[in-house]
Amino acid sequence: MNYNWNWRIFWETSPDGVGTYMDTLWAGLTWTLATAGVAWIMALMLGLVIGTLRTLPNKWVVGIANAYVELFRNVPLLVQMFLWYFVMPELLPVDMGNWIKSLPNAPFVTAVLCLGFFTSSRVAVQVTTGIEALPRGQKLAGTALGLTLPQTYRFILLPMAARVIMPPLTSEFLNIIKNSSVALTIGLVELTASARAIQEFSFQVFEAFSAATIIYVAVNLLVVILMALIERKIRIPGFIVAGSKSGGH
């Protein structure tokens, strides 16, 4: 049986009421970018805090931070998505649980929380690695200058570590955009769900998912270019982290 290609399908009216099938794709892309963007901000904030706590001298604080990382990093994302959406409202007080379930954008809120916590554990590992990769003299210099431990982290360690971990953070940003597709399982009509809807309405499966693939690739390329520009802007010429062959500054 021959497949009937029809690339004009995107300019035909979609039965979902959005407009054309192309409008359906763009609406899905909007939800993808919104979900990934808000979750990424949340992941950066939490990851920065947890990753920093993992390098403190207090073993109890380190233990709690490590437990956080292991919990969210080792449970599959799909399982966490279901737990947040189906289980968490049932564990809360009845009124609060019912309020959460009645939210008009409950899938969006759930997806943001799930992706935010999941990615924050991965960002935390990168932050810890970046801080520990710095030459020991960086921390000692802060102490010698009379800075407190929080001040040493704020003005010396964290700004330098940010430069070290920029490449792996780029990878995590790309991952959170791709991982947002898991949210279709809880009803969020993001890009992948939009492509699936087009396929179900029109039966043009190859066109629908080819278009979604092209959009994902284009978005990710833009992210890579943007992060490369940021990395080049904040790079410190001649700075080499500890553990390299040339030593550190």
JOSUL-V197522 format. One record per residue. N is the residue number from 1. RES is the residue in one small letter. SS is DSSP state (H for helix, E for strand, - for the rest). PHI is phi in whole degrees, 0 to 359 (NA if undefined). PSI is psi in whole degrees, 0 to 359 (999 if undefined). Layout:
N:RES:SS:PHI:PSI + N:RES:SS:PHI:PSI
This chain:
1:m:-:NA:126 + 2:n:-:277:142 + 3:y:-:273:133 + 4:n:-:267:101 + 5:w:-:288:140 + 6:n:-:210:86 + 7:w:H:286:350 + 8:r:H:280:358 + 9:i:H:301:330 + 10:f:H:290:344 + 11:w:H:257:9 + 12:e:-:269:155 + 13:t:E:291:132 + 14:s:-:270:139 + 15:p:-:286:358 + 16:d:-:278:357 + 17:g:-:86:0 + 18:v:-:283:326 + 19:g:-:144:236 + 20:t:E:273:172 + 21:y:H:295:330 + 22:m:H:295:322 + 23:d:H:297:325 + 24:t:H:297:317 + 25:l:H:296:316 + 26:w:H:293:325 + 27:a:H:296:319 + 28:g:H:296:320 + 29:l:H:297:321 + 30:t:H:300:314 + 31:w:H:294:324 + 32:t:H:297:312 + 33:l:H:293:321 + 34:a:H:295:315 + 35:t:H:296:311 + 36:a:H:295:320 + 37:g:H:294:311 + 38:v:H:293:319 + 39:a:H:295:325 + 40:w:H:293:320 + 41:i:H:299:315 + 42:m:H:297:317 + 43:a:H:295:321 + 44:l:H:295:316 + 45:m:H:295:309 + 46:l:H:293:317 + 47:g:H:298:322 + 48:l:H:297:316 + 49:v:H:292:309 + 50:i:H:295:318 + 51:g:H:297:323 + 52:t:H:291:317 + 53:l:H:300:329 + 54:r:-:291:349 + 55:t:-:253:1 + 56:l:-:285:159 + 57:p:-:285:346 + 58:n:-:282:115 + 59:k:H:291:332 + 60:w:H:290:317 + 61:v:H:297:317 + 62:v:H:299:319 + 63:g:H:296:317 + 64:i:H:295:317 + 65:a:H:296:320 + 66:n:H:295:322 + 67:a:H:296:319 + 68:y:H:302:312 + 69:v:H:297:314 + 70:e:H:294:324 + 71:l:H:296:307 + 72:f:H:279:338 + 73:r:H:276:332 + 74:n:H:259:351 + 75:v:-:268:128 + 76:p:-:307:143 + 77:l:H:301:319 + 78:l:H:297:320 + 79:v:H:296:317 + 80:q:H:297:322 + 81:m:H:298:316 + 82:f:H:294:321 + 83:l:H:297:315 + 84:w:H:296:321 + 85:y:H:276:318 + 86:f:H:260:327 + 87:v:H:264:314 + 88:m:H:304:315 + 89:p:H:299:332 + 90:e:H:283:340 + 91:l:H:273:344 + 92:l:-:275:166 + 93:p:-:306:149 + 94:v:H:306:311 + 95:d:H:298:317 + 96:m:H:293:319 + 97:g:H:297:317 + 98:n:H:294:324 + 99:w:H:295:318 + 100:i:H:295:316 + 101:k:H:292:336 + 102:s:-:269:357 + 103:l:-:299:136 + 104:p:-:296:331 + 105:n:-:247:37 + 106:a:H:304:317 + 107:p:H:299:323 + 108:f:H:294:312 + 109:v:H:299:316 + 110:t:H:298:316 + 111:a:H:297:319 + 112:v:H:298:313 + 113:l:H:298:314 + 114:c:H:297:309 + 115:l:H:294:324 + 116:g:H:297:311 + 117:f:H:291:318 + 118:f:H:299:312 + 119:t:H:287:330 + 120:s:H:299:326 + 121:s:H:294:325 + 122:r:H:285:321 + 123:v:H:296:321 + 124:a:H:301:319 + 125:v:H:297:319 + 126:q:H:294:319 + 127:v:H:296:315 + 128:t:H:301:314 + 129:t:H:298:318 + 130:g:H:296:318 + 131:i:H:294:316 + 132:e:H:289:341 + 133:a:H:281:344 + 134:l:-:289:147 + 135:p:-:302:143 + 136:r:H:299:333 + 137:g:H:297:339 + 138:q:H:297:313 + 139:k:H:289:320 + 140:l:H:295:326 + 141:a:H:295:321 + 142:g:H:297:317 + 143:t:H:297:319 + 144:a:H:295:331 + 145:l:-:279:356 + 146:g:-:88:14 + 147:l:-:282:146 + 148:t:-:285:170 + 149:l:H:299:313 + 150:p:H:301:321 + 151:q:H:293:323 + 152:t:H:297:318 + 153:y:H:293:317 + 154:r:H:291:316 + 155:f:H:262:342 + 156:i:H:238:298 + 157:l:H:290:309 + 158:l:H:293:317 + 159:p:H:299:322 + 160:m:H:287:320 + 161:a:H:296:326 + 162:a:H:300:325 + 163:r:H:290:327 + 164:v:H:288:321 + 165:i:-:264:6 + 166:m:H:302:316 + 167:p:H:300:311 + 168:p:H:294:331 + 169:l:H:294:327 + 170:t:H:299:317 + 171:s:H:297:320 + 172:e:H:293:324 + 173:f:H:296:318 + 174:l:H:297:320 + 175:n:H:296:321 + 176:i:H:290:330 + 177:i:H:293:316 + 178:k:H:289:322 + 179:n:H:292:340 + 180:s:H:298:341 + 181:s:H:295:338 + 182:v:H:296:336 + 183:a:H:294:347 + 184:l:H:296:337 + 185:t:H:289:343 + 186:i:H:248:12 + 187:g:-:100:5 + 188:l:-:281:123 + 189:v:-:272:72 + 190:e:-:273:198 + 191:l:H:297:313 + 192:t:H:295:319 + 193:a:H:295:325 + 194:s:H:295:318 + 195:a:H:296:321 + 196:r:H:295:321 + 197:a:H:295:319 + 198:i:H:299:318 + 199:q:H:297:320 + 200:e:H:288:325 + 201:f:H:283:320 + 202:s:H:252:343 + 203:f:-:66:17 + 204:q:-:262:74 + 205:v:H:293:319 + 206:f:H:291:319 + 207:e:H:296:316 + 208:a:H:298:310 + 209:f:H:279:338 + 210:s:H:294:317 + 211:a:H:297:317 + 212:a:H:297:320 + 213:t:H:297:315 + 214:i:H:299:319 + 215:i:H:294:316 + 216:y:H:301:314 + 217:v:H:297:317 + 218:a:H:297:315 + 219:v:H:297:315 + 220:n:H:294:324 + 221:l:H:295:320 + 222:l:H:297:320 + 223:v:H:296:316 + 224:v:H:299:316 + 225:i:H:295:316 + 226:l:H:297:314 + 227:m:H:293:327 + 228:a:H:294:321 + 229:l:H:295:318 + 230:i:H:296:316 + 231:e:H:299:318 + 232:r:H:294:325 + 233:k:H:290:322 + 234:i:H:264:358 + 235:r:-:296:141 + 236:i:-:257:113 + 237:p:-:302:131 + 238:g:-:85:354 + 239:f:-:282:127 + 240:i:-:232:130 + 241:v:-:285:164 + 242:a:-:297:146 + 243:g:-:98:349 + 244:s:-:278:168 + 245:k:-:294:331 + 246:s:-:268:357 + 247:g:-:84:189 + 248:g:-:234:166 + 249:h:-:260:999
